[in-house]
Amino acid sequence: MTLKTHSASVTRLLGALVVAALSGTGFHEARAQQVSPPPAGQIEVLATPYLWLPWTSVGVRPSDTRIPSASDTIGPGDLISHLTWVPFMGQVEFRNGPIGLLADYIHVPLKAGISTRNILFTGGAGGLTINTGTAMFLYRPVALPDQYVDVGAGFRAWGFDGDISLSPRFQLLPAVNISHGGAWADPLIAMRYHLELGNGYSATAYGDVGGFGIGAHVDWQLVGTIDYALRPGVDLHAGFRSLNFNLGAPRADFNVNMYGPIVSATFRF
């Protein structure tokens, strides 16, 4: 397997593995809900399962300048074909008056085949389990009858557990099994704006940015949704999400951009 082919394979695998999906979080902050907060002392719980199908663009730039950079984009169909189990994507927000606490978690298990050109190994497989979670403290300085503004601070954590296995072509050769993982956390600042449009419809825009070189160089997200109040206590959302990070690792820099449609439903208790 040539170095160029290996770099491209790693990029495609990381792209399929890294999604996420990932996400990052913070989205479904979009809620076609009553804008005014619940009475002080009363805690409102908003549970939001969601489905995000992103395109994933991954660029890898090795620190060794003799090794060429590689990049690739993985579509939602390729991502789904690499799933080994049903992924989990969900968010919950606890709100008491103008104060809110948001938590989002994504778990995505993926696997892809590895081509070895049948020289020393007959083939192999690479897998990666992605876990990403966001915790955000929110404060609502503006709460009008038809709109509100939230500002927040928190962090987003990323975790990757990967493994590669190769099957030997000859009995004298041992099988190869490699496992490795990595994790980091990025501080974030965020803002969310919600506007009622009438007739049960509303719109929400959310953005966060962080990293600041503490974890990733930059970790940022933008989400826009149109929301519909299906019935009291149940809101539907559809829109577009972009989640991105640039991470400097010891042997390479990774630039990951994930973007695509997102749908969700919020259940208020």
Phi, psi and omega in degrees: 000121183289160180299319180297316180295320180298316180298317180295321180295317178299320180296314180297318180296313180299321180298315181291326184281323190284345187318175153151026029307269188002151149224009177054165200225188177092357188282255191337027167298353177278122179217122173280080187230173173299126186290319182293140182289159177293164181303148180303137181092344179261122182268125177257135180247127180239109181259130186226095168284148182212165176231125180235126181240087186265156159278142183236116178255124184235130175239133180239123178240102182298147177291335175279111185295347178284343179263125183290150174289158180220150178209155179197161177234129180252129179276167180302324180297317177296321179298312181298322181292342180264358179292138176255350178201168180292123180285160176247131177221118182196160181216149174223141178231132175252130184228135176226101183062230182278357184260136178222152175229120185246138176224134181227141182218138177229133176231119184227113176263127186226156176208147179219150178284154179239126179273127180246005181061016174056037180269290176257337181232144181281346180156182181190183180213148176234136180229156177210135175252124183253131173232126176221136181221147179233137172236129186222128172270128184241144174229137184253093180283339181234123177217094180255168181302332184241005181195161174209162178230131174245142170237151185206167176215143181183213180208158174235127180252139178240138176221135181228125174241115185239158176211147177230132177232136180235136180262124183290147177278328182247145184296334181288340181272138177281155174290151182249126177225120182234131177234139180203154180213169179202155181205152174202167179227143181240128171292149184223151164237148188215161174214144179224136179231132182233134182227126175283134181254347181100157178059033178087353182263152175205173180223146180224138175236134181226144176210143172220158179211145181189205186092286177054026179082356179285316173245271172279161173297311178218137177225114185215160185209143173227136179220135173228131180223153166256132187243151179221128178279098183294316176196169180305124178092355181225121178236143178250149182222143174214137181183210186225139182229140175230122181234130191213150171207154173236117187238131175262113178258166182304325185252351182194160172257138180244131176239113186240128177233123179238129185207139180170180183287152179220139177229148182201171175220136179250131178246121183259135180233000000 
